[in-house]
Amino acid sequence: MTLALVETTVSVLTPTLTAMPSRRLHPDTKLEIDLIGTAGRLLREGVEWDAAVAHLREIADGRTDLLARASGNFLGGYLASPGMHHPTELRPALWLLEAGADPSLVAAAVDRTRANSAGSSYSDPGSQSSRS
């Protein structure tokens, strides 16, 4: 193979790199993710109750709506498959509630998470299967 043919082949096979548009997270989404991640980390690290609540309250900076969504995320995940979780995994939800989550918004967040987690599974007797 000649050098010219190699260069032509490489230039055809090498994709042109272009700048991709930047899609940043909405600040509310980022804060909700931070709250969920931090609450989970605090649970794994065994942080004391009052310290965890204070830390989450500080991160939320008064955003009771996002505290509610984060709390609903933990509660909804637990309720979607309680047999898959240890009851201590509810602690982050309770910390977020105590940190100031708006109680009127928690139920909607729980329902959203349960619905997103409730896809049919192999063991779900109500799911449709291609096997008879």
N, C-alpha and C positions, 0 to 999 in steps of 0.2 A: 504494500500500500504506500502510495507516495505521500509526502508531507502535505501537499495541497488537498488531497482527498481526506486525510485525517482532519485537517483544519475545517474543511467543509462539513464533515460528519459531526465533529464536535459542536460547531456553531449551530447545526440543525437540531441536535439533541439537547443542547443547553438552553433552558428556558430563559426568556428575558425577564430580568428582575425589575419590577416596578414598585414604586412606593405604594403600599396598601393603605387604604384609608384607616385612620385610627378610630376605633370605636371604644370609647372609654365607658366604664360603668357609670350609671347615674349615681350621684353622691348618696342618695337614699339606699340604693341597692348595695353600695359598698359598705355603708354603715351597718346595714342589716347583716351582711355577711360577716363583718368584723364582730358584731355582737354574738352571732351564732358560733363562730370559730373560737372566740375568747371564752364563751361560757363552756364549750366543750373542753377546751384546754384547761380551764380552772378545775373542772371535774376530774380530769385525768391526773392533774397535779395534786389533788386532794386539798385544795385551798379551803380555809375555814369559811363558814357561811357568811358572816358579816363582811369579811374582806372581799369575797366574791361579789356580793350585792353592791358594795361601795365601788368596786372597780367597774362593774357593768353600768352602774348609774353614771359614773364619770365619763365613760366612753359614749353613752347615749346622749349626753349633753341636753337633757330635757325632751328628747324625742320619744315620748310615750307611745306613739303609734308604731315606731320601729321596735321598741321593746316588746310590744304586743305581738308583732309579726314574728319576731325571733322566738318568743315564748311559744306561740302557736306552732312554730316549726317543730320544736321538740315534742310538744304534746301530741300533735297530729301524727308524727312519726311513730311515737309510742303506741297510740291508739290504733294505728293502721296495722300493726303487727306486734301486739303486746307480748306474745310468746318469744319474740326474738330479742327482747330487751330486758335488762335487769332494772328493777324499780328505781335503783339509785340514779338511773339515767334521766329521771324526771327532775332531779335537783336543778339543772340549768334552767328549766322552764320556771321553776318556783323562784329561783334567784332573779330572773328577768321580771317576773311579776312583782316581786318585792322591790325591785329597783325602780318601779314606777310604771310598768306596762299598763296601758289603758285597758281595763277589763272588758269594756264594751267592744273592743276590736279583737280580742283573743279568740273568740269562738269562730269568727270568719277565717282567721289564719289557721286554726286547727282544721276546719273543714277543707280549706284549700290544700293543705298538706296531706290530709287523709285521702282526698280525691286523687292527688298526684301520685300517691304511694299505692293506690288500690288497684293498679292494673292487674288483670287476671294472671294467675300463676299456674304452674303445672298442677299443683295440688288443689286448685280451686274447683270444687265440684260444679260450680255454676258456669265455668268457662267452657267455651265451645272448643272442641278438639277435632282434628282431622282424622283421629283414630276412632274406630268403632269398637 
